Amino acid sequence: EILTLQDLPDRDPARYGRQGSGTRVVKIFSPREPEQATAVSMNGKEAAACILGWLDEPAKGGVL
């Protein structure tokens, strides 16, 4: 189903699309790539535990 402005309860075009969007991009950047990579070989359970350990170490590059 395609909706048009006439299908919306508030038909003010200033409230929709580019005009109505309050989004502004201030800065765009690409994250730095790590200087060092780690290759591992392990079973699924070990790999899951290893990944959870990495995620739980923000000071060492983790994400949580």
N, CA, C and O atoms as a GROMACS GRO file, in nm:
protein
  256
    1GLU      N    1   0.084  -0.117   0.000
    1GLU     CA    2   0.000   0.000   0.000
    1GLU      C    3   0.089   0.124   0.000
    1GLU      O    4   0.188   0.131   0.074
    2ILE      N    5   0.055   0.220  -0.081
    2ILE     CA    6   0.129   0.346  -0.090
    2ILE      C    7   0.046   0.456  -0.027
    2ILE      O    8  -0.071   0.475  -0.062
    3LEU      N    9   0.106   0.529   0.066
    3LEU     CA   10   0.039   0.642   0.128
    3LEU      C   11   0.087   0.772   0.064
    3LEU      O   12   0.204   0.786   0.030
    4THR      N   13  -0.005   0.864   0.049
    4THR     CA   14   0.030   0.997  -0.002
    4THR      C   15  -0.001   1.099   0.107
    4THR      O   16  -0.057   1.064   0.211
    5LEU      N   17   0.034   1.222   0.085
    5LEU     CA   18   0.008   1.328   0.182
    5LEU      C   19  -0.141   1.336   0.214
    5LEU      O   20  -0.178   1.365   0.328
    6GLN      N   21  -0.225   1.312   0.116
    6GLN     CA   22  -0.370   1.320   0.138
    6GLN      C   23  -0.420   1.210   0.231
    6GLN      O   24  -0.528   1.223   0.289
    7ASP      N   25  -0.345   1.102   0.247
    7ASP     CA   26  -0.385   0.992   0.335
    7ASP      C   27  -0.351   1.019   0.482
    7ASP      O   28  -0.400   0.949   0.570
    8LEU      N   29  -0.269   1.118   0.509
    8LEU     CA   30  -0.223   1.146   0.645
    8LEU      C   31  -0.318   1.242   0.715
    8LEU      O   32  -0.378   1.328   0.651
    9PRO      N   33  -0.331   1.227   0.849
    9PRO     CA   34  -0.424   1.314   0.922
    9PRO      C   35  -0.384   1.462   0.916
    9PRO      O   36  -0.471   1.548   0.907
   10ASP      N   37  -0.256   1.491   0.922
   10ASP     CA   38  -0.207   1.629   0.913
   10ASP      C   39  -0.149   1.645   0.773
   10ASP      O   40  -0.044   1.588   0.744
   11ARG      N   41  -0.212   1.720   0.689
   11ARG     CA   42  -0.170   1.730   0.549
   11ARG      C   43  -0.073   1.846   0.524
   11ARG      O   44  -0.060   1.893   0.411
   12ASP      N   45  -0.007   1.892   0.629
   12ASP     CA   46   0.088   2.002   0.616
   12ASP      C   47   0.219   1.947   0.560
   12ASP      O   48   0.288   1.873   0.630
   13PRO      N   49   0.257   1.980   0.435
   13PRO     CA   50   0.379   1.924   0.376
   13PRO      C   51   0.506   1.965   0.450
   13PRO      O   52   0.610   1.900   0.434
   14ALA      N   53   0.500   2.071   0.531
   14ALA     CA   54   0.618   2.113   0.607
   14ALA      C   55   0.650   2.016   0.720
   14ALA      O   56   0.757   2.025   0.781
   15ARG      N   57   0.559   1.924   0.750
   15ARG     CA   58   0.581   1.828   0.859
   15ARG      C   59   0.630   1.693   0.811
   15ARG      O   60   0.655   1.605   0.894
   16TYR      N   61   0.646   1.673   0.682
   16TYR     CA   62   0.686   1.544   0.628
   16TYR      C   63   0.801   1.560   0.529
   16TYR      O   64   0.826   1.670   0.480
   17GLY      N   65   0.868   1.451   0.500
   17GLY     CA   66   0.975   1.452   0.400
   17GLY      C   67   1.094   1.535   0.446
   17GLY      O   68   1.117   1.552   0.565
   18ARG      N   69   1.168   1.586   0.350
   18ARG     CA   70   1.290   1.660   0.380
   18ARG      C   71   1.261   1.784   0.464
   18ARG      O   72   1.334   1.814   0.558
   19GLN      N   73   1.156   1.856   0.430
   19GLN     CA   74   1.120   1.978   0.503
   19GLN      C   75   1.086   1.948   0.648
   19GLN      O   76   1.125   2.023   0.738
   20GLY      N   77   1.015   1.841   0.673
   20GLY     CA   78   0.968   1.810   0.807
   20GLY      C   79   1.065   1.732   0.892
   20GLY      O   80   1.040   1.710   1.010
   21SER      N   81   1.176   1.691   0.835
   21SER     CA   82   1.273   1.612   0.910
   21SER      C   83   1.367   1.703   0.986
   21SER      O   84   1.423   1.798   0.932
   22GLY      N   85   1.383   1.672   1.116
   22GLY     CA   86   1.475   1.751   1.196
   22GLY      C   87   1.616   1.693   1.198
   22GLY      O   88   1.700   1.738   1.275
   23THR      N   89   1.642   1.596   1.113
   23THR     CA   90   1.772   1.529   1.112
   23THR      C   91   1.876   1.615   1.040
   23THR      O   92   1.853   1.663   0.930
   24ARG      N   93   1.991   1.632   1.105
   24ARG     CA   94   2.104   1.702   1.044
   24ARG      C   95   2.228   1.620   1.065
   24ARG      O   96   2.253   1.573   1.176
   25VAL      N   97   2.305   1.601   0.961
   25VAL     CA   98   2.433   1.530   0.974
   25VAL      C   99   2.539   1.634   1.002
   25VAL      O  100   2.563   1.724   0.922
   26VAL      N  101   2.603   1.622   1.118
   26VAL     CA  102   2.704   1.718   1.159
   26VAL      C  103   2.842   1.672   1.119
   26VAL      O  104   2.924   1.752   1.073
   27LYS      N  105   2.868   1.542   1.135
   27LYS     CA  106   3.001   1.491   1.104
   27LYS      C  107   2.990   1.344   1.064
   27LYS      O  108   2.915   1.269   1.126
   28ILE      N  109   3.064   1.305   0.963
   28ILE     CA  110   3.070   1.166   0.920
   28ILE      C  111   3.215   1.123   0.929
   28ILE      O  112   3.305   1.194   0.884
   29PHE      N  113   3.238   1.006   0.988
   29PHE     CA  114   3.374   0.955   0.997
   29PHE      C  115   3.372   0.804   0.991
   29PHE      O  116   3.271   0.740   1.024
   30SER      N  117   3.482   0.748   0.950
   30SER     CA  118   3.499   0.603   0.949
   30SER      C  119   3.581   0.564   1.071
   30SER      O  120   3.680   0.630   1.102
   31PRO      N  121   3.539   0.458   1.140
   31PRO     CA  122   3.618   0.416   1.256
   31PRO      C  123   3.757   0.369   1.214
   31PRO      O  124   3.775   0.314   1.105
   32ARG      N  125   3.854   0.391   1.302
   32ARG     CA  126   3.989   0.345   1.273
   32ARG      C  127   3.994   0.194   1.277
   32ARG      O  128   3.926   0.130   1.357
   33GLU      N  129   4.074   0.138   1.190
   33GLU     CA  130   4.093  -0.007   1.191
   33GLU      C  131   4.194  -0.042   1.299
   33GLU      O  132   4.290   0.032   1.321
   34PRO      N  133   4.174  -0.155   1.366
   34PRO     CA  134   4.270  -0.193   1.469
   34PRO      C  135   4.408  -0.217   1.409
   34PRO      O  136   4.421  -0.263   1.295
   35GLU      N  137   4.510  -0.186   1.486
   35GLU     CA  138   4.648  -0.205   1.439
   35GLU      C  139   4.686  -0.352   1.438
   35GLU      O  140   4.780  -0.392   1.370
   36GLN      N  141   4.612  -0.430   1.512
   36GLN     CA  142   4.649  -0.570   1.527
   36GLN      C  143   4.521  -0.654   1.519
   36GLN      O  144   4.418  -0.615   1.574
   37ALA      N  145   4.527  -0.767   1.453
   37ALA     CA  146   4.414  -0.859   1.443
   37ALA      C  147   4.449  -0.988   1.514
   37ALA      O  148   4.566  -1.024   1.528
   38THR      N  149   4.346  -1.057   1.560
   38THR     CA  150   4.367  -1.183   1.629
   38THR      C  151   4.295  -1.294   1.554
   38THR      O  152   4.175  -1.285   1.530
   39ALA      N  153   4.368  -1.398   1.516
   39ALA     CA  154   4.308  -1.514   1.451
   39ALA      C  155   4.301  -1.627   1.553
   39ALA      O  156   4.398  -1.656   1.622
   40VAL      N  157   4.185  -1.689   1.562
   40VAL     CA  158   4.167  -1.797   1.659
   40VAL      C  159   4.100  -1.916   1.592
   40VAL      O  160   4.029  -1.902   1.492
   41SER      N  161   4.124  -2.033   1.647
   41SER     CA  162   4.060  -2.155   1.598
   41SER      C  163   4.009  -2.231   1.720
   41SER      O  164   4.088  -2.278   1.802
   42MET      N  165   3.876  -2.243   1.731
   42MET     CA  166   3.817  -2.310   1.847
   42MET      C  167   3.676  -2.356   1.814
   42MET      O  168   3.621  -2.318   1.711
   43ASN      N  169   3.617  -2.436   1.902
   43ASN     CA  170   3.481  -2.482   1.878
   43ASN      C  171   3.383  -2.369   1.910
   43ASN      O  172   3.422  -2.265   1.962
   44GLY      N  173   3.256  -2.391   1.880
   44GLY     CA  174   3.155  -2.286   1.896
   44GLY      C  175   3.141  -2.234   2.038
   44GLY      O  176   3.129  -2.114   2.059
   45LYS      N  177   3.143  -2.324   2.136
   45LYS     CA  178   3.126  -2.283   2.275
   45LYS      C  179   3.245  -2.198   2.320
   45LYS      O  180   3.227  -2.096   2.387
   46GLU      N  181   3.365  -2.240   2.283
   46GLU     CA  182   3.485  -2.163   2.318
   46GLU      C  183   3.485  -2.027   2.247
   46GLU      O  184   3.520  -1.926   2.306
   47ALA      N  185   3.444  -2.028   2.120
   47ALA     CA  186   3.441  -1.903   2.043
   47ALA      C  187   3.342  -1.804   2.106
   47ALA      O  188   3.372  -1.685   2.116
   48ALA      N  189   3.225  -1.854   2.147
   48ALA     CA  190   3.125  -1.767   2.209
   48ALA      C  191   3.180  -1.705   2.337
   48ALA      O  192   3.164  -1.586   2.361
   49ALA      N  193   3.246  -1.786   2.420
   49ALA     CA  194   3.304  -1.735   2.544
   49ALA      C  195   3.413  -1.632   2.515
   49ALA      O  196   3.423  -1.531   2.584
   50CYS      N  197   3.493  -1.656   2.413
   50CYS     CA  198   3.600  -1.564   2.375
   50CYS      C  199   3.542  -1.431   2.327
   50CYS      O  200   3.589  -1.324   2.368
   51ILE      N  201   3.440  -1.436   2.243
   51ILE     CA  202   3.376  -1.314   2.192
   51ILE      C  203   3.313  -1.235   2.306
   51ILE      O  204   3.328  -1.113   2.312
   52LEU      N  205   3.244  -1.304   2.397
   52LEU     CA  206   3.184  -1.235   2.511
   52LEU      C  207   3.290  -1.168   2.596
   52LEU      O  208   3.269  -1.059   2.650
   53GLY      N  209   3.404  -1.232   2.610
   53GLY     CA  210   3.515  -1.171   2.683
   53GLY      C  211   3.565  -1.045   2.616
   53GLY      O  212   3.592  -0.945   2.684
   54TRP      N  213   3.577  -1.047   2.484
   54TRP     CA  214   3.622  -0.928   2.411
   54TRP      C  215   3.521  -0.815   2.426
   54TRP      O  216   3.558  -0.700   2.448
   55LEU      N  217   3.392  -0.848   2.416
   55LEU     CA  218   3.288  -0.745   2.426
   55LEU      C  219   3.283  -0.684   2.565
   55LEU      O  220   3.239  -0.570   2.581
   56ASP      N  221   3.326  -0.758   2.664
   56ASP     CA  222   3.319  -0.711   2.802
   56ASP      C  223   3.444  -0.634   2.844
   56ASP      O  224   3.457  -0.599   2.962
   57GLU      N  225   3.535  -0.606   2.752
   57GLU     CA  226   3.659  -0.535   2.785
   57GLU      C  227   3.669  -0.405   2.706
   57GLU      O  228   3.750  -0.396   2.613
   58PRO      N  229   3.588  -0.302   2.741
   58PRO     CA  230   3.590  -0.177   2.664
   58PRO      C  231   3.726  -0.108   2.662
   58PRO      O  232   3.761  -0.044   2.563
   59ALA      N  233   3.802  -0.120   2.768
   59ALA     CA  234   3.933  -0.054   2.772
   59ALA      C  235   4.030  -0.115   2.671
   59ALA      O  236   4.127  -0.051   2.631
   60LYS      N  237   4.003  -0.238   2.631
   60LYS     CA  238   4.092  -0.306   2.536
   60LYS      C  239   4.030  -0.312   2.397
   60LYS      O  240   4.072  -0.394   2.315
   61GLY      N  241   3.930  -0.229   2.369
   61GLY     CA  242   3.872  -0.224   2.236
   61GLY      C  243   3.739  -0.294   2.225
   61GLY      O  244   3.686  -0.306   2.114
   62GLY      N  245   3.681  -0.339   2.335
   62GLY     CA  246   3.550  -0.402   2.332
   62GLY      C  247   3.442  -0.299   2.306
   62GLY      O  248   3.470  -0.179   2.298
   63VAL      N  249   3.318  -0.345   2.295
   63VAL     CA  250   3.210  -0.253   2.262
   63VAL      C  251   3.110  -0.233   2.374
   63VAL      O  252   3.028  -0.142   2.366
   64LEU      N  253   3.113  -0.314   2.478
   64LEU     CA  254   3.016  -0.297   2.587
   64LEU      C  255   3.079  -0.230   2.706
   64LEU      O  256   3.012  -0.208   2.807
   0.00000   0.00000   0.00000
